[in-house]
């Protein structure tokens, strides 16, 4: 059964003009694009978006980074979309990411790692409302 997931292209990849290549990677991996929206998070939205990380040492850095520029939310659909998208984006640390993953190709660091993807159905249901 096809399910949906959310990919967010972060400010570093938007600034570096990687939107098209990331979308191409999604399509080459047979994800169907169901919606695309560019926006800039407010600080309040970013704090809510990353609320599961509130209290962790990197929370403030994460929030400040995501509000530093435009982001692109992409709603995708595929069999086991959440799991398959997480595989395609790769490890949070681009240096540890498997060759061919989005973060391997476009990430710079653990924070500036090009993309975010929902890690569960619950996360997807919460995160998708920020874009669609």
N, CA, C and O of each residue as an XYZ file, in Angstrom:
528
protein
N       0.834     -1.187      0.000
C       0.000      0.000      0.000
C       0.882      1.255      0.000
O       1.855      1.347      0.748
N       0.526      2.201     -0.841
C       1.264      3.456     -0.893
C       0.943      4.298      0.328
O      -0.200      4.368      0.778
N       1.978      4.933      0.853
C       1.831      5.855      1.969
C       2.537      7.153      1.605
O       3.221      7.241      0.585
N       2.360      8.154      2.451
C       2.977      9.460      2.194
C       4.060      9.744      3.219
O       4.069      9.182      4.315
N       4.971     10.628      2.838
C       5.985     11.128      3.750
C       6.311     12.561      3.368
O       5.864     13.063      2.337
N       7.091     13.207      4.210
C       7.479     14.597      3.994
C       8.984     14.708      3.981
O       9.670     14.205      4.871
N       9.491     15.376      2.956
C      10.907     15.734      2.881
C      10.979     17.249      2.950
O      10.214     17.942      2.278
N      11.895     17.767      3.760
C      12.121     19.202      3.841
C      13.542     19.467      3.366
O      14.506     18.955      3.935
N      13.657     20.270      2.324
C      14.977     20.696      1.866
C      15.356     21.904      2.717
O      14.652     22.914      2.733
N      16.479     21.786      3.424
C      16.901     22.790      4.390
C      17.581     23.986      3.710
O      17.942     23.920      2.535
N      17.752     25.092      4.476
C      18.305     26.319      3.893
C      19.659     26.164      3.189
O      19.915     26.856      2.203
N      20.521     25.280      3.671
C      21.826     25.123      3.019
C      21.681     24.622      1.592
O      22.336     25.133      0.683
N      20.829     23.627      1.391
C      20.639     23.058      0.055
C      19.848     24.010     -0.848
O      20.079     24.047     -2.057
N      18.924     24.777     -0.274
C      18.198     25.776     -1.063
C      19.177     26.839     -1.542
O      19.195     27.193     -2.721
N      19.988     27.345     -0.621
C      20.970     28.380     -0.955
C      21.968     27.891     -2.009
O      22.389     28.654     -2.879
N      22.336     26.620     -1.922
C      23.307     26.045     -2.863
C      22.661     25.574     -4.172
O      23.315     24.943     -5.003
N      21.368     25.889     -4.346
C      20.638     25.571     -5.580
C      20.615     24.070     -5.888
O      20.908     23.643     -7.004
N      20.261     23.287     -4.868
C      20.181     21.825     -4.996
C      18.749     21.307     -5.046
O      18.539     20.094     -5.065
N      17.765     22.194     -5.068
C      16.363     21.765     -5.056
C      16.073     20.816     -6.219
O      15.519     19.736     -6.013
N      16.435     21.202     -7.408
C      16.156     20.389     -8.592
C      16.820     19.033     -8.549
O      16.210     18.030     -8.918
N      18.073     18.989     -8.100
C      18.785     17.713     -8.032
C      18.191     16.804     -6.965
O      18.157     15.586     -7.138
N      17.723     17.383     -5.868
C      17.087     16.573     -4.821
C      15.753     16.026     -5.325
O      15.444     14.856     -5.100
N      14.964     16.852     -6.001
C      13.711     16.367     -6.578
C      13.996     15.275     -7.608
O      13.293     14.266     -7.652
N      15.015     15.470     -8.428
C      15.388     14.450     -9.418
C      15.729     13.134     -8.725
O      15.333     12.067     -9.194
N      16.454     13.199     -7.620
C      16.809     12.000     -6.863
C      15.547     11.304     -6.351
O      15.448     10.078     -6.407
N      14.588     12.079     -5.856
C      13.321     11.497     -5.407
C      12.624     10.767     -6.555
O      12.181      9.629     -6.401
N      12.535     11.428     -7.693
C      11.835     10.838     -8.833
C      12.572      9.616     -9.375
O      11.936      8.639     -9.770
N      13.893      9.656     -9.400
C      14.669      8.502     -9.855
C      14.480      7.296     -8.944
O      14.652      6.152     -9.366
N      14.122      7.564     -7.688
C      13.861      6.496     -6.731
C      12.372      6.205     -6.600
O      11.925      5.628     -5.609
N      11.620      6.606     -7.601
C      10.206      6.289     -7.775
C       9.273      6.830     -6.701
O       8.231      6.243     -6.409
N       9.666      7.962     -6.116
C       8.742      8.677     -5.243
C       7.869      9.548     -6.127
O       8.361     10.214     -7.039
N       6.564      9.540     -5.851
C       5.642     10.417     -6.564
C       5.551     11.723     -5.785
O       5.324     11.715     -4.575
N       5.728     12.838     -6.477
C       5.611     14.149     -5.854
C       4.134     14.511     -5.801
O       3.464     14.563     -6.832
N       3.631     14.760     -4.605
C       2.219     15.076     -4.412
C       1.992     16.542     -4.041
O       0.863     17.029     -4.093
N       3.052     17.239     -3.671
C       2.941     18.654     -3.324
C       4.309     19.235     -3.037
O       5.198     18.552     -2.528
N       4.466     20.502     -3.370
C       5.715     21.214     -3.091
C       5.350     22.616     -2.605
O       4.485     23.277     -3.179
N       6.019     23.058     -1.542
C       5.789     24.413     -1.038
C       7.075     24.969     -0.436
O       7.711     24.339      0.409
N       7.438     26.160     -0.891
C       8.586     26.859     -0.321
C       8.071     27.842      0.716
O       7.039     28.484      0.522
N       8.802     27.953      1.822
C       8.420     28.899      2.872
C       9.636     29.239      3.720
O      10.697     28.630      3.583
N       9.467     30.197      4.576
C      10.477     30.525      5.575
C       9.815     30.386      6.942
O       8.817     31.045      7.233
N      10.385     29.522      7.773
C       9.856     29.309      9.116
C      10.054     30.554      9.978
O      11.083     31.223      9.894
N       9.057     30.854     10.804
C       9.264     31.817     11.884
C       9.989     31.061     13.000
O      10.057     29.832     12.979
N      10.519     31.782     13.953
C      11.188     31.125     15.077
C      10.203     30.247     15.840
O      10.549     29.143     16.261
N       8.995     30.727     16.017
C       7.973     29.967     16.746
C       7.629     28.674     16.006
O       7.516     27.614     16.621
N       7.463     28.767     14.680
C       7.174     27.565     13.887
C       8.323     26.564     13.981
O       8.103     25.362     14.134
N       9.541     27.071     13.887
C      10.719     26.194     13.937
C      10.811     25.493     15.288
O      11.121     24.304     15.350
N      10.544     26.224     16.370
C      10.573     25.616     17.699
C       9.516     24.526     17.823
O       9.756     23.494     18.449
N       8.352     24.751     17.231
C       7.286     23.745     17.255
C       7.647     22.558     16.357
O       7.436     21.405     16.734
N       8.192     22.841     15.171
C       8.576     21.783     14.231
C       9.586     20.837     14.870
O       9.480     19.618     14.737
N      10.557     21.406     15.560
C      11.606     20.600     16.201
C      11.341     20.332     17.674
O      12.264     19.974     18.405
N      10.099     20.496     18.127
C       9.759     20.327     19.543
C      10.182     18.986     20.139
O      10.485     18.939     21.331
N      10.219     17.877     19.364
C      10.698     16.632     19.976
C      12.153     16.718     20.469
O      12.585     15.893     21.274
N      12.904     17.715     19.984
C      14.305     17.864     20.383
C      14.503     18.943     21.454
O      15.629     19.219     21.868
N      13.402     19.543     21.894
C      13.492     20.604     22.903
C      14.200     20.077     24.151
O      13.905     18.987     24.642
N      15.138     20.879     24.646
C      15.897     20.487     25.818
C      17.223     19.820     25.485
O      18.083     19.690     26.356
N      17.400     19.398     24.247
C      18.666     18.790     23.839
C      19.677     19.893     23.527
O      19.298     21.010     23.174
N      20.942     19.577     23.657
C      21.992     20.591     23.513
C      22.033     21.253     22.138
O      22.532     22.373     22.020
N      21.531     20.604     21.110
C      21.596     21.137     19.753
C      20.317     21.840     19.305
O      20.245     22.333     18.180
N      19.310     21.891     20.173
C      17.996     22.424     19.790
C      18.081     23.850     19.253
O      17.570     24.132     18.169
N      18.712     24.743     19.990
C      18.796     26.160     19.601
C      19.533     26.322     18.276
O      19.133     27.125     17.434
N      20.597     25.568     18.094
C      21.365     25.625     16.841
C      20.499     25.162     15.666
O      20.536     25.753     14.587
N      19.735     24.117     15.883
C      18.841     23.574     14.863
C      17.778     24.604     14.476
O      17.526     24.826     13.291
N      17.165     25.222     15.466
C      16.133     26.233     15.222
C      16.726     27.414     14.460
O      16.153     27.858     13.465
N      17.867     27.924     14.919
C      18.486     29.074     14.255
C      18.874     28.759     12.820
O      18.776     29.619     11.944
N      19.311     27.539     12.577
C      19.669     27.165     11.211
C      18.444     27.105     10.309
O      18.475     27.640      9.201
N      17.373     26.471     10.755
C      16.205     26.278      9.897
C      15.504     27.596      9.587
O      14.822     27.695      8.567
N      15.654     28.617     10.443
C      15.041     29.921     10.163
C      15.977     30.840      9.383
O      15.619     31.980      9.088
N      17.157     30.362      9.050
C      18.160     31.207      8.376
C      17.879     31.432      6.893
O      18.537     32.258      6.261
N      16.922     30.717      6.337
C      16.604     30.882      4.921
C      15.369     30.096      4.537
O      14.710     29.485      5.377
N      15.071     30.126      3.253
C      13.921     29.402      2.724
C      14.113     27.892      2.847
O      15.236     27.391      2.783
N      13.009     27.178      3.024
C      12.991     25.719      3.012
C      11.928     25.278      2.009
O      11.037     26.051      1.654
N      12.031     24.028      1.555
C      11.058     23.491      0.613
C      10.487     22.207      1.195
O      11.223     21.261      1.474
N       9.174     22.179      1.376
C       8.495     20.977      1.834
C       7.977     20.206      0.632
O       7.312     20.771     -0.237
N       8.281     18.921      0.585
C       7.845     18.082     -0.526
C       7.071     16.894      0.032
O       7.599     16.092      0.802
N       5.823     16.800     -0.369
C       4.970     15.682      0.008
C       5.174     14.591     -1.035
O       4.964     14.818     -2.227
N       5.583     13.407     -0.584
C       5.861     12.309     -1.510
C       4.999     11.101     -1.167
O       4.481     10.974     -0.058
N       4.861     10.218     -2.153
C       4.087      8.995     -1.964
C       4.817      7.827     -2.609
O       5.392      7.951     -3.690
N       4.782      6.689     -1.920
C       5.425      5.462     -2.397
C       5.049      4.344     -1.437
O       4.566      4.615     -0.337
N       5.258      3.109     -1.824
C       5.118      1.994     -0.885
C       6.088      2.224      0.278
O       7.267      2.494      0.053
N       5.604      2.120      1.507
C       6.453      2.308      2.698
C       7.254      3.607      2.613
O       8.464      3.609      2.842
N       6.587      4.696      2.287
C       7.247      5.968      1.997
C       8.152      6.469      3.116
O       9.258      6.937      2.848
N       7.705      6.380      4.354
C       8.515      6.921      5.457
C       9.830      6.164      5.562
O      10.899      6.771      5.611
N       9.751      4.852      5.596
C      10.952      4.015      5.708
C      11.869      4.187      4.492
O      13.082      4.335      4.642
N      11.290      4.167      3.299
C      12.094      4.275      2.074
C      12.745      5.651      1.941
O      13.871      5.761      1.457
N      12.044      6.695      2.368
C      12.613      8.036      2.305
C      13.756      8.182      3.304
O      14.775      8.801      2.997
N      13.593      7.619      4.487
C      14.674      7.666      5.484
C      15.919      6.953      4.949
O      17.040      7.412      5.172
N      15.727      5.844      4.250
C      16.863      5.144      3.636
C      17.533      6.023      2.589
O      18.760      6.078      2.510
N      16.727      6.710      1.789
C      17.266      7.532      0.711
C      18.000      8.762      1.218
O      18.967      9.194      0.590
N      17.572      9.338      2.335
C      18.271     10.542      2.807
C      19.594     10.211      3.485
O      20.526     11.013      3.423
N      19.703      9.056      4.129
C      20.962      8.654      4.741
C      21.150      9.168      6.156
O      20.280      9.826      6.725
N      22.300      8.849      6.699
C      22.661      9.192      8.078
C      22.654     10.704      8.294
O      22.952     11.467      7.375
N      22.314     11.134      9.508
C      22.315     12.549      9.868
C      23.669     13.188      9.583
O      23.735     14.336      9.144
N      24.734     12.461      9.829
C      26.089     12.943      9.570
C      26.471     12.561      8.142
O      26.644     11.376      7.853
N      26.607     13.538      7.242
C      26.939     13.222      5.849
C      28.202     12.379      5.682
O      28.323     11.628      4.714
N      29.137     12.499      6.614
C      30.372     11.704      6.529
C      30.118     10.223      6.803
O      30.909      9.370      6.399
N      29.020      9.919      7.487
C      28.666      8.535      7.781
C      27.592      8.000      6.832
O      27.277      6.811      6.845
N      27.035      8.894      6.010
C      25.948      8.506      5.109
C      26.469      7.608      3.993
O      27.585      7.773      3.501
N      25.634      6.663      3.614
C      25.964      5.728      2.537
C      26.050      6.483      1.213
O      25.272      7.404      0.964
N      26.988      6.095      0.380
C      27.167      6.668     -0.950
C      25.840      6.596     -1.713
O      25.166      5.566     -1.699
N      25.476      7.679     -2.369
C      24.243      7.720     -3.141
C      23.057      8.295     -2.397
O      22.027      8.585     -3.006
N      23.183      8.467     -1.073
C      22.085      9.065     -0.314
C      22.119     10.586     -0.492
O      23.145     11.158     -0.860
N      20.999     11.216     -0.229
C      20.896     12.667     -0.393
C      21.878     13.395      0.510
O      22.538     14.338      0.073
N      21.982     12.974      1.751
C      22.911     13.660      2.664
C      24.368     13.409      2.285
O      25.209     14.287      2.479
N      24.678     12.253      1.759
C      26.036     11.990      1.266
C      26.370     12.952      0.122
O      27.464     13.513      0.068
N      25.413     13.131     -0.784
C      25.654     13.962     -1.966
C      25.629     15.461     -1.670
O      26.403     16.218     -2.256
N      24.752     15.896     -0.769
C      24.529     17.336     -0.613
C      24.772     17.891      0.790
O      24.795     19.110      0.964
N      24.954     17.038      1.790
C      25.147     17.506      3.158
C      26.548     18.018      3.398
O      27.502     17.590      2.748
N      26.664     18.953      4.356
C      27.960     19.534      4.715
C      28.391     19.159      6.133
O      29.581     19.018      6.413
N      27.422     19.001      7.010
C      27.711     18.715      8.421
C      26.457     18.108      9.048
O      25.434     17.951      8.382
N      26.546     17.770     10.327
C      25.385     17.197     11.013
C      24.211     18.175     11.012
O      23.064     17.747     10.881
N      24.467     19.464     11.153
C      23.392     20.465     11.122
C      23.016     20.811      9.689
O      21.838     20.786      9.332
N      24.006     21.130      8.872
C      23.758     21.499      7.471
C      23.819     20.239      6.616
O      24.754     20.028      5.845
N      22.792     19.413      6.781
C      22.792     18.110      6.107
C      21.739     18.011      5.006
O      21.267     16.922      4.682
N      21.379     19.155      4.438
C      20.565     19.280      3.222
C      19.071     19.007      3.390
O      18.257     19.744      2.834
N      18.690     17.978      4.136
C      17.280     17.600      4.188
C      16.865     17.071      5.564
O      17.690     16.674      6.387
N      15.568     17.088      5.767
C      14.934     16.470      6.925
C      13.816     15.593      6.378
O      13.172     15.953      5.392
N      13.584     14.464      6.997
C      12.444     13.621      6.612
C      11.765     13.097      7.868
O      12.419     12.800      8.869
N      10.459     12.990      7.799
C       9.686     12.440      8.909
C      10.198     11.038      9.239
O      10.489     10.248      8.341
N      10.307     10.735     10.539
C      10.849      9.437     10.951
C       9.793      8.442     11.420
O      10.114      7.310     11.783
N       8.538      8.868     11.411
C       7.440      7.975     11.811
C       6.132      8.548     11.273
O       6.081      9.690     10.817
N       5.091      7.748     11.332
C       3.780      8.228     10.894
C       3.316      9.387     11.771
O       2.720     10.344     11.275
N       3.588      9.303     13.074
C       3.216     10.376     13.992
C       3.940     11.671     13.633
O       3.326     12.737     13.598
N       5.250     11.580     13.367
C       6.025     12.765     12.966
C       5.490     13.336     11.661
O       5.329     14.548     11.523
N       5.219     12.457     10.708
C       4.673     12.915      9.436
C       3.373     13.681      9.642
O       3.206     14.781      9.115
N       2.461     13.107     10.399
C       1.166     13.750     10.623
C       1.303     15.127     11.266
O       0.520     16.030     10.971
N       2.283     15.290     12.135
C       2.512     16.578     12.783
C       3.242     17.543     11.842
O       2.849     18.703     11.716
N       4.299     17.067     11.186
C       5.152     17.925     10.371
C       4.497     18.383      9.078
O       4.740     19.505      8.633
N       3.679     17.549      8.471
C       3.076     17.903      7.179
C       2.193     19.143      7.299
O       2.021     19.874      6.324
N       1.630     19.387      8.490
C       0.753     20.544      8.678
C       1.501     21.871      8.565
O       0.867     22.910      8.384
N       2.816     21.865      8.664
C       3.588     23.092      8.520
C       3.670     23.541      7.060
O       4.009     24.689      6.773
N       3.358     22.623      6.141
C       3.473     22.926      4.718
C       2.165     22.793      3.946
O       1.919     23.553      3.010
N       1.316     21.826      4.336
C       0.132     21.520      3.537
C      -1.124     21.452      4.419
O      -2.220     21.204      3.915
